[in-house]
Amino acid sequence: MGNKERRAFYLPGIPVFVVLLAVLIALFGLLIWYTVNVLGGMGEGSSALLPVAGFTLLILAIVAVGFGFGGLTPVNPNEARALVLFGRYDGTVRDQGLQWVNPLTERRRISIKVRNFETSRLKVNDHDGNPIEIAAIVVWKVTDTAEALYEVEDFENFVHVQAESALRNLATVHPYDAHIEDDISLRSNPMEIADQLRTQIQDRLGRAGIEIVEARISHLAYASEIANAMLRRQQANAVIAARTRIVEGAVSMVEMALEQLSTKGIVQLDEERKASMVSNVLVVLCSEHETQPVVNTGTLYA
């Protein structure tokens, strides 16, 4: 069964310090009194066994109190102390300030602050097989000190490696750009990609006592060898999309013009003249350059 964080036994450090100091002062005073009045007052031929034993007990008591001072442990804000007693996890102290714990325990310091790092720029193939460069920023913190310290070898390195692994896997699942409507792509859906990345990293850290607060893409680009080709492709797609929108608008305007001319009876056009008008209006609306009008001074059918 794995280690799970639990609360260690500890006492408030300042009251314990005051008590230990008072006891130590009292023991030193008693030792001085004992030395002067008991050991100093022993006559020749007196048995020294009991006085020496009493003196030894006083020395041992002073040593024990001094050893008790070794249990005083400062805990800084956003920091925890994991205790190990004879090779066995003995709990964690999270309350900040001066605390007193078992002096025999080993106390490992571990930060529970929110931390972040940026992964290295990975070169991977996206879902369409295009080589891309991708990197991410990962924000994380320790939530279970026992798992972080004793379930993995080096929890900081573990987070870095698993984050890059999850990022690499995510990049192969989605295309750089979506070519099908409603498809999720790395470039067009940053929020959905960030949620998926966070979930994938968190799933890989189940035994490490780590919580992923946030994960998001910080760098995304085509690899240098295809960057120019992909730029031209994007420009072509943009031109096609713009042309499509212009044609749709032009057709709508021509339809509206013909409908209003017919409804208001301004002019009656046969099919041939309608076709000519449609052609002329579309040329005017869809042309990239200004058109040169030709004024017809004759009749409509001239």
Buried (B, 14 or more C-beta within 10 A) or exposed (E): EEBEBEEBEBEEBEEBBEBBEEBBEEBEEBBEEBEEEBEEEEEEEEEEEEBEEBBEEBEEBBEEBEEBBEBBBEBEEEBBBBBBBEEEBBBBBBEEEBBBBBBEBEBBEBBBEEBEEEBEEBEBBBBEEBBBBBBBBBBBBBEBBBBBBBBBEEBBEBBBEBBBBBBBEBBEEBBBBBEEEEEBBBBBBEEEBBBBBBBBBBEBBEBBBBBBBBBBBEBBBBBEEEBEEBEEEEEEEEEEEEEEEBEEEBBEBBEEEBEEBEEEEEEEBEEEEBEEBBEBBBEEBEEEEEEEEEEEEEEEEE
